[in-house]
Amino acid sequence: MIALKLLIKNAFRHKLRTYLTILGITVAILAFGLLRTVVDAWYAGVEASAADRLIARNSISLVFSLPISYKEKIRSVDGVEEVASGNWFAGIYISEKNFFANFAVEPKPFLDVYPEYVLTPDEKTAVLKDRKAAVIGRKLAERFGWKVGDPVTLRGTIFPGDWDFTIRGIYRGRDPNTDESQFFFHWDYLNEKVRETEPARADQAGFFFIKIADPDRAAEIAVEIDSLFKNSLAETLTETERAFQMSFVSMTEAIMTAIQLVSFVVIVIIMAVMANTMAMSVRERMGEYAIFKTLGFGASFITALIFGESAVITAAGGALGVLLTYPAASYFKAQLGQYFPVFIVKTSTIYMDIGAAFVVAIVAAIVPSYRAVTVSITEALRKTG
């Protein structure tokens, strides 16, 4: 306890410099934590991917569709448990700024393939009965103030026209990283309306969601599915859900890499600032260390004083940075929720914050402590004079 009091007094002997250094460390740790959270949020879809799910799409591009007849052929493949067709709808609610993901799916098999989207039994029954039923995520409902029974109209882009829906279910995520900001409706409703207006585009699916029995056979099953449609007019590309998600993330891989580099550069900069603070502190107290040596205190004692002082300052700034990360993340989530449906400060991010603060404390004290230990008593007293 006495040693801790001594370290705190030493750390705050020059109050303005110490407070400014703590502020710098706080900002650096806060920035580091937020940048890491942004990276985690960007990869949230990849992390939420299940090993027992495959996605089959047109081998040329997602822009091209597949015949709905492929569904039963895919279901016949050994190891396939369930198949659900789907289409990216890209509907607009009032204006483009209200963006959210919306799909046309087959509700029953889709919910079987994605058990992490949890509905109550009554909601599930209501959804299956109503052709114009829509299922929305809990966060999407909170964003627009929607509730079960509300009518919603989306303006089609890929499929032109006004599309009327009734919210019959609000799902919640089974897992923390489940996206709760999506909008699903009946694929049959889409197909029936398209058959009336654009018959050539009817009976087509953008992709198939596939649940398999054994994740270890994912590659084998994917190859077998693709072989069924080889040399056809619409060949398929079947891949794991993780690979499918990564195909989108990889488009911005350079940006994510840059953000990760910036997060580490921030720590390097504050490390230099902290090292400068410790160098100034040690230089000012060089005479005191000389007196300690004269009284018989060894190099380990002086080293402990300097490293301890560095640890006190860094711990104060690091703790504030970690504490501020949560409200800052909540603010960014409120502002950018439509782009980052899952924006969670992970425990691993906090551990990285703590690790970064620890590294800063150690590295910043190495050179100053070496100078204090190696300088001779007469030289140290001469500098003081």
C-alpha positions in Angstrom: 0.0 0.0 0.0 2.8 2.4 0.8 4.6 1.6 -2.4 1.3 2.3 -4.3 0.9 5.6 -2.7 4.5 6.5 -3.6 3.9 5.5 -7.2 0.8 7.6 -7.4 2.5 10.6 -5.9 5.4 10.3 -8.3 3.0 9.9 -11.3 1.0 13.0 -10.4 3.9 15.2 -9.3 3.7 17.1 -12.5 -0.1 17.2 -12.7 -0.7 19.0 -16.0 1.7 16.7 -17.9 0.2 13.6 -16.3 -3.4 14.6 -17.0 -2.6 15.3 -20.6 -0.8 12.0 -21.0 -3.7 10.2 -19.4 -6.1 12.0 -21.7 -4.0 10.9 -24.7 -3.9 7.3 -23.6 -7.7 7.4 -23.0 -8.3 8.7 -26.5 -5.9 6.1 -28.0 -7.4 3.1 -26.2 -10.9 4.4 -27.0 -10.0 4.8 -30.7 -8.3 1.4 -30.7 -11.4 -0.3 -29.2 -13.8 1.3 -31.6 -11.8 0.5 -34.7 -11.5 -3.1 -33.6 -15.3 -3.1 -33.0 -15.9 -1.8 -36.5 -13.7 -4.6 -37.9 -15.6 -7.2 -35.9 -19.0 -5.7 -37.0 -17.9 -5.9 -40.6 -17.1 -9.6 -40.2 -20.2 -10.3 -38.1 -22.0 -12.0 -41.0 -19.0 -14.3 -41.5 -18.7 -15.1 -37.8 -22.4 -15.9 -37.6 -22.2 -18.4 -40.5 -23.1 -22.0 -39.6 -20.9 -24.9 -40.7 -24.0 -26.9 -41.6 -25.3 -24.5 -44.2 -24.5 -24.1 -47.9 -25.6 -21.5 -50.4 -26.2 -22.4 -54.1 -26.3 -19.6 -56.7 -25.7 -19.0 -60.4 -22.1 -19.7 -61.2 -21.8 -16.5 -63.3 -23.1 -14.0 -60.8 -25.7 -13.3 -58.2 -27.4 -11.1 -60.8 -28.5 -14.2 -62.7 -31.2 -16.5 -61.3 -31.8 -20.2 -61.2 -34.9 -22.2 -62.1 -37.0 -23.1 -59.1 -37.0 -26.7 -60.3 -33.4 -27.0 -59.0 -34.8 -27.1 -55.5 -36.1 -30.7 -55.6 -32.9 -31.9 -57.4 -30.8 -30.4 -54.7 -33.0 -31.9 -52.0 -32.3 -35.4 -53.5 -28.6 -35.1 -52.9 -27.4 -37.4 -50.1 -26.7 -35.4 -46.9 -29.1 -32.6 -47.7 -31.7 -32.1 -45.0 -33.6 -29.0 -46.1 -33.6 -26.5 -49.0 -35.3 -23.1 -49.1 -35.3 -20.8 -52.2 -34.8 -17.0 -51.9 -34.5 -13.8 -53.8 -32.9 -10.5 -53.0 -35.8 -8.1 -53.2 -34.1 -4.7 -52.7 -37.3 -2.9 -51.8 -37.3 0.7 -50.6 -39.4 1.9 -47.6 -40.4 5.5 -48.3 -36.9 6.6 -49.4 -33.5 5.2 -50.1 -32.0 6.4 -46.8 -34.2 3.8 -45.0 -32.1 0.9 -46.3 -32.5 -2.5 -44.8 -32.0 -6.0 -46.1 -35.2 -7.6 -47.5 -35.7 -11.0 -49.1 -38.4 -13.2 -50.5 -38.1 -16.6 -49.0 -40.1 -19.8 -48.4 -40.9 -19.2 -44.7 -41.2 -22.7 -43.4 -38.1 -24.3 -44.8 -36.2 -21.0 -44.4 -36.9 -20.9 -40.6 -35.8 -24.6 -40.4 -32.5 -23.8 -42.1 -32.0 -20.7 -39.9 -33.2 -21.7 -36.4 -31.4 -18.7 -34.9 -34.3 -16.5 -36.2 -36.8 -17.2 -33.3 -40.5 -16.6 -33.6 -43.2 -17.5 -31.1 -45.5 -20.4 -32.2 -48.4 -18.0 -32.7 -46.3 -15.7 -34.9 -45.0 -18.6 -37.0 -48.6 -19.9 -37.6 -49.8 -16.5 -38.6 -46.9 -16.0 -41.0 -47.5 -19.4 -42.7 -51.2 -18.6 -43.1 -51.0 -15.1 -44.6 -49.6 -14.9 -48.2 -48.7 -11.2 -47.7 -47.1 -11.8 -44.3 -43.7 -10.3 -43.5 -41.3 -11.2 -40.8 -39.0 -8.5 -39.4 -36.1 -8.4 -36.9 -36.5 -6.9 -33.5 -34.1 -4.1 -34.2 -35.8 -3.2 -37.4 -39.1 -3.0 -35.5 -37.6 -0.7 -33.0 -36.1 1.5 -35.7 -39.4 2.2 -37.4 -41.8 1.6 -34.5 -43.4 -1.3 -36.3 -45.5 -3.9 -34.4 -47.3 -7.1 -35.3 -50.3 -6.3 -37.5 -48.9 -3.1 -39.0 -49.2 -2.7 -42.8 -46.0 -1.9 -44.7 -45.5 -1.0 -48.3 -42.1 -1.4 -50.1 -41.4 0.1 -53.5 -39.7 -2.5 -55.7 -36.5 -1.8 -57.6 -35.6 -5.2 -59.0 -39.3 -6.1 -59.1 -41.1 -2.8 -59.9 -44.3 -1.7 -58.3 -45.7 -1.1 -54.8 -45.7 -4.2 -52.6 -48.0 -4.4 -49.7 -47.2 -6.5 -46.6 -48.6 -7.1 -43.1 -46.2 -7.7 -40.3 -47.0 -11.1 -38.8 -43.9 -11.8 -36.9 -41.0 -10.1 -35.2 -38.1 -12.4 -34.7 -35.3 -12.2 -32.1 -31.9 -13.6 -32.5 -31.0 -16.8 -30.7 -27.3 -15.7 -30.6 -25.7 -12.3 -29.8 -24.3 -12.0 -33.3 -27.6 -12.7 -35.1 -28.7 -9.9 -37.4 -32.0 -8.6 -36.1 -32.5 -6.0 -38.8 -33.8 -8.0 -41.8 -37.2 -8.2 -43.5 -38.5 -11.5 -45.0 -41.7 -12.3 -46.9 -43.3 -15.1 -48.9 -41.4 -16.1 -52.1 -44.8 -17.4 -53.4 -46.3 -13.9 -53.1 -43.4 -12.5 -55.2 -43.6 -15.3 -57.7 -47.3 -15.0 -58.2 -47.2 -11.2 -58.8 -44.2 -11.6 -61.2 -46.0 -14.3 -63.1 -48.8 -11.8 -63.8 -46.6 -8.8 -64.8 -43.4 -10.4 -66.2 -44.0 -14.1 -66.9 -40.4 -14.7 -68.2 -39.0 -13.9 -64.8 -41.4 -16.2 -62.9 -40.4 -19.5 -61.2 -36.8 -18.3 -60.7 -34.8 -18.1 -57.4 -31.7 -16.0 -56.8 -30.2 -18.6 -54.5 -30.9 -21.7 -52.4 -30.3 -22.0 -48.7 -29.2 -25.6 -48.0 -29.0 -27.3 -44.6 -26.8 -30.4 -44.5 -26.5 -33.2 -42.0 -22.8 -33.4 -41.7 -20.6 -30.2 -41.8 -17.5 -32.4 -42.5 -19.1 -33.4 -45.9 -19.8 -29.8 -46.9 -17.2 -29.7 -49.7 -18.3 -33.2 -51.0 -22.0 -32.2 -51.0 -21.3 -28.9 -52.7 -19.4 -30.6 -55.6 -22.2 -33.1 -56.0 -24.8 -30.4 -56.2 -22.8 -28.5 -58.8 -22.3 -31.7 -60.8 -26.1 -32.0 -61.2 -26.3 -28.8 -63.3 -23.0 -29.0 -65.1 -23.2 -27.9 -68.7 -26.7 -26.7 -68.2 -27.9 -23.2 -69.2 -27.7 -22.2 -65.5 -24.8 -23.8 -63.8 -24.5 -23.5 -60.0 -21.8 -22.5 -57.6 -22.4 -24.0 -54.2 -20.3 -23.0 -51.3 -20.4 -22.9 -47.5 -22.3 -20.0 -45.9 -19.0 -18.6 -44.6 -17.4 -18.6 -48.0 -20.5 -17.0 -49.4 -20.4 -14.2 -46.8 -16.6 -13.8 -47.3 -17.2 -13.2 -51.1 -18.9 -9.9 -50.1 -16.4 -9.0 -47.3 -13.4 -9.6 -49.6 -14.6 -6.7 -51.8 -13.6 -4.3 -49.0 -10.7 -6.4 -47.6 -8.2 -3.5 -48.4 -10.3 -1.1 -46.4 -10.6 -3.4 -43.4 -6.8 -4.1 -43.5 -6.2 -0.3 -43.5 -8.5 0.2 -40.5 -6.7 -2.6 -38.6 -3.3 -1.0 -39.4 -4.6 2.4 -38.2 -5.7 0.9 -34.9 -2.2 -0.3 -34.3 -0.6 2.9 -35.5 -2.7 4.7 -32.8 -1.1 2.6 -30.1 2.4 3.2 -31.5 1.8 6.9 -31.4 0.6 7.0 -27.8 3.5 4.7 -26.9 5.8 7.4 -28.2 3.9 10.1 -26.2 4.1 8.0 -23.0 7.8 7.3 -23.5 8.4 11.0 -23.8 6.5 11.6 -20.6 8.5 9.0 -18.7 11.8 10.3 -20.1 11.0 13.8 -18.9 9.9 12.5 -15.5 13.1 10.4 -15.0 15.3 13.3 -16.2 13.8 15.6 -13.6 14.3 13.1 -10.8 17.7 11.9 -11.7 19.1 13.4 -8.5 16.6 11.5 -6.4 17.6 8.2 -8.0 21.2 9.1 -7.2 20.4 9.6 -3.5 18.5 6.2 -3.5 21.7 4.6 -4.8 23.8 6.4 -2.2 21.4 5.0 0.5 21.9 1.5 -0.8 18.9 0.9 -2.9 19.7 -1.3 -5.9 18.8 -1.1 -9.6 15.7 -3.3 -9.1 14.2 -0.8 -6.7 14.7 2.1 -9.1 13.5 0.1 -12.0 10.4 -0.9 -10.1 9.7 2.8 -9.3 9.9 3.8 -13.0 7.9 0.9 -14.3 5.4 1.4 -11.6 4.9 5.0 -12.4 4.5 4.2 -16.0 1.9 1.5 -15.1 -0.1 3.9 -12.9 -0.4 6.5 -15.7 -1.2 4.0 -18.4 -3.7 2.1 -16.2 -5.6 5.3 -15.5 -5.8 6.2 -19.1 -6.5 2.6 -20.2 -9.3 2.2 -17.7 -11.0 5.4 -18.8 -10.6 4.3 -22.4 -12.2 0.9 -21.8 -15.1 2.4 -19.8 -15.8 5.0 -22.5 -15.7 2.4 -25.2 -19.2 1.1 -24.3 -21.1 4.4 -24.5 -19.2 5.4 -27.6 -20.0 2.1 -29.3 -23.7 2.6 -28.3 -23.6 6.1 -29.9 -22.0 4.8 -33.1 -24.5 1.9 -33.2 -27.4 4.3 -33.1 -25.9 6.4 -35.9 -24.7 3.5 -38.1 -27.1 0.7 -37.2 -28.4 0.3 -40.7 -24.8 -0.4 -42.0 -23.7 -2.5 -39.0 -26.7 -4.5 -37.7 -24.4 -6.3 -35.2 -22.2 -3.7 -33.4 -21.0 -5.4 -30.2 -17.9 -4.6 -28.1 -16.5 -8.1 -27.7 -14.7 -9.3 -24.6 -11.7 -10.1 -26.9 -11.6 -6.4 -27.8 -11.4 -5.4 -24.1 -8.6 -7.9 -23.6 -6.8 -6.3 -26.6 -7.3 -2.8 -25.0 -5.8 -4.1 -21.7 -3.0 -5.8 -23.6 -2.3 -2.6 -25.6 -2.2 -0.5 -22.4 0.2 -3.0 -20.8 2.5 -3.0 -23.7 2.6 0.8 -23.7 3.4 0.9 -20.0 6.3 -1.5 -20.4 7.8 -0.2 -23.6 7.6 3.5 -22.4 9.6 2.7 -19.3 12.4 0.6 -20.7 14.8 3.4 -22.0 14.2 5.8 -19.0 14.7 3.1 -16.5 17.9 1.9 -18.2 19.3 5.5 -18.1 18.4 5.9 -14.4 20.0 2.6 -13.5 23.2 3.0 -15.5 24.0 6.7 -14.8 26.7 7.2 -12.1 25.8 8.9 -8.9 28.2 11.8 -9.5 27.0 12.4 -13.0 23.3 12.3 -11.8 24.0 14.8 -9.0 26.0 17.0 -11.4 23.0 17.1 -13.8 20.8 18.1 -10.9 23.0 20.9 -10.0 
